[in-house]
Each structure stands twice: as structure tokens, then as C-alpha cells.
Amino acid sequence: MIRTLNQHLLKGLKTNSDEIRKQCLDIFSDVFRRFGGLIVRQETLINKNELMKPISMLLSTKVEVGLRRKASSCMGAFALVLNEG
């Protein structure tokens, strides 16, 4: 489920619709908070480098404040599943 969801949400983050991107960021945040332990144990569930790019892009570009805030919250939840490996 996480692999399939990940691919669809990544596509959503790359759209031009702020509403779709906000919803994708909310869902990613929920997934990281609820299934973070599983993602850490099974590193092949998501491609962390592929996901880092669109989230960091939303943090570094001039986008709506609400979207940047959601990206920041998502990055915080994402940081919990990143490891030093």
C-alpha cells in the first residue's frame, strides 16, 4: 500500500495545483507519523531521495505561505524516517 500510495502522491506533488500539493503533503505527513517505523525497517518501501526533491523544492521556492507551511510540517515528519545509513 505504501509503495502504491507513494507513487501517486509524488505525481500530485509535481502538479501545478496548490490544493492537490497541500493534500499530498498532508497524506505524506500522516503516513510518516503512523508508519514511520515500518518505513525505517523496510528501506525499499519509498525512495527517500526521490521524495526529498519535491518537498525541498516547495520549501525553497516562492509558493503560497500555506503550502510552504505544509511542506515544512511534512519535512519534519519525513525527518523521523530518515536514517544516517
C-alpha positions, 0 to 999 in steps of 0.5 A: 500500500505504501509503495502504491500510495507513494507513487501517486502522491509524488505525481500530485506533488509535481502538479501545478495545483496548490490544493492537490500539493497541500493534500499530498503533503498532508497524506505524506505527513500522516503516513510518516507519523503512523508508519514511520517505523515500518518505513525505517525497517523496510528501506525499499518501501519509498525512495527517500531521495526521490521524495526529498526533491519535491518537498525541498523544492516547495520549501525553497521556492516562492509558493503560497505561505500555506503550502510552504507551511505544509511542506515544512510540517511534512519535512519534519515528519519525513525527518523521523524516517530518515536514517544516517545509513 
